[in-house]
Amino acid sequence: SIKSLLLISHIAFQAAAAGLSYVGGYVMNTYRSYDNFLQDKYALLPAVIILCVAAVMFIIGLLGCCATFRESRVGLGLFLAIILIIFIAEVSAFVLAFVYREKVKSDVQGTMRAVFDKYDGKNSESAVMDYLQENLHCCGVKNYSDWTTTQWFNSTGNNSVPLSCCKQNLKNCTGSLDQPQELNTQ
């Protein structure tokens, strides 16, 4: 019965490793979508730690399963010690994510402002900005008024923001600042 309980805990351990792999992979994939805005490569550190922990968890889960079948005290002791190390690594990843979140936020805002200045509606940075605003349902760094300080806004002279700022359910939106209710407000 204890052997069954240990095997169930090892299966749960493997499931947790699979879940962590998914989360780490998702964060890495999301980062690739927005890497033009994240200049600090250390922003990926928590995701890398999560992926490494997941890989180690998978291997350690197999070790624990073998130790359970062989009823090895040394193997089970080693399994317990490694679980504690993994727990410490997970706490470290959480702390790093918490510590770096404001830095990542300020880096993204600074880089987005630089991209706003380069926006012309035609270059690759413009396409990324439009993609970002459409998918995140936002407009500007803080709100649509951020566009009023850009060269693109001043050169167009039509008192409007890019069409990617328009709410998705509106078909006749022109991006005009005279109709802010048609724009994403964040």
N, C-alpha and C positions, 0 to 999 in steps of 0.2 A: 504494500500500500504506500509506503514511503517512496519506494522506487517509482511508482506511478505518479505520485505527486511531484517528484523531481523531474520526471519526463515531461509532465504538463508544464512545469515552470520553464524547462528548456525550450519547449515549443513556443511559449509566450515570449521568451527571450529572443527567439528567431523572428517572431512576428514583429517585435519591437525593432529589431535590426532592419527588417524590411521597411517598416514605417519610417525610420530615421533615414534610410537610403532614399526613399521617395521625397521626404522633406528637403534633404540636402540637395538632391538633384533638381527639385523644383526651384529652390533658391538660386542655384547656379544658372539654370535656364532663364529664369526671370532676370538675373543680372545681365546675361548676354543681350537681352532685349533693350536694356537701359544703360549699357556700358558707355555710351557717349556722354552720359550725365554723371557717372561715378568715376572720378579720377583716382580716388584712393583705393588701391587694390586690396588693402587690409579690410575693406568692407566685406570681403568674401571669407575672411578668417573663420567666423562662426560656421558657415556652410561647409568649409573644408574640414573643420573639426568634426562636425556632425557626420559627414561621409566617412571619415577615418574611423570614428567610433562605431559606426554601423558595420563597417568591414571587420573590425576587430570583434565586435559583438557576434557576428555570424560565425567566425572561426572559434571563438570562445564557447559559443553555444554548442558547436560540434564537440569540442573538448569536454564540456560538461556532460553531454549526452553519453559519450564514450566512457567517462569516469563513472557515470551512474550504472551503466550496463556491467562494467567490470567491478563495481563496488570498491573503487580505489579511494582510500582516505586522502592520499596525497593529491590525487587528481581533483577530488571535490574541494579540498582546502585551497588548491591553486585556483579553482573556478571561483570560489568565494572571494579570494584576494583580487582577482581580476575584475569581478563585478564591482567591488569597491572602487577600484581605479577608474573604471568606466563611469561610475556615478560621479566621481570627482571631475572627470573630463566633461561630462554633461553640464555640471554646475558651472565649470569654467566657461563653456561655450555660452551658457545663458548670461553670465556676467559680462563677457565680451560683447555679446549682442546688445545688452543693455547699455554698456558704456559707450559703444561706438554708434548708437542710434542717432544721437544728436550731431555727431561729427558727420555721419553720412547725410543727414538731413541738411546741414549747412553746406556740405560739398555739393549736393544735388542742386540746392537753390543757387549757389554761386555759379555753377556750370550752366544751369538753365538760363541764368541772366546773360551769360556770355553767348549762349546759343540764340537767345532772343535778339541780341545785337547783330548777329549774323543772318537772321531770318530775312529771306527775300521771296519766299514762296516757291523757289525753284531748286535750290541746292539741297544736298543730302541732309544737312542739319535741319532744314525746313521740313523735309519729309518726316524726319524723326520727331520733330516737335508736333507736327500735325497728327502723327500716329499716336503719340503719347497723350495729347489732349483728347482725341477721339476715344481712345480705349479707357482712359481714366476719368472721362466725363468731367474735365476740368478746363480752365482757361487761365493761362498765366501761371506765375509761380505762386502767388497768393490769391489773386482774382483777376478778372478781365482788365482792370485798370492798369496792370503791369505793362500791357501792350502800348499804352499811350506814351511811354518814354522810349520806344524803339525807333530806329531809323526807318524801318519798314512802315510803321504807322505814319510817321511824318512825311514820308515820300509819297504815300498813296493819297493823302489829303481827303480821303472819303469818310473819315471818322468811324472806321470799322476795324474789327479784329478779324483774324483769319476764320474761315468758315469752319475749321475744326473746333472752334469754340462753341458752335451752335449745339443746342440740345438735339439729340438724335431723332426725336419724334417730330421735329419740325422740318417741313420740306421747303418752305419759302424763306428761310432765315438768310439774311444777307450779312450778318455779323455786325450790324450797325449798333453803335453805342447809344443811339436814340431809342433802341428797343432792348434794354438789358434783360428783360424777362425771357427773351429767346436764347440767352447765352447761359452756359454753365457758369455758376457763380463761384466756384472754388478754384 
